[in-house]
Amino acid sequence: MKNLIMTMGIMILFCLLLKFQTELNIIFVQNI
């Protein structure tokens, strides 16, 4: 059960990281 929660947490963090990276890329492209 603990492994499931940890896996879900890692997946959520990974999704947030990808979302943040795409938003940063959009800002970066707009500045140039």
Secondary structure, 3 states (H helix, E strand, C coil): CHHHHHHHHHHHHHHHHHHHHHHHHHHHHHHC
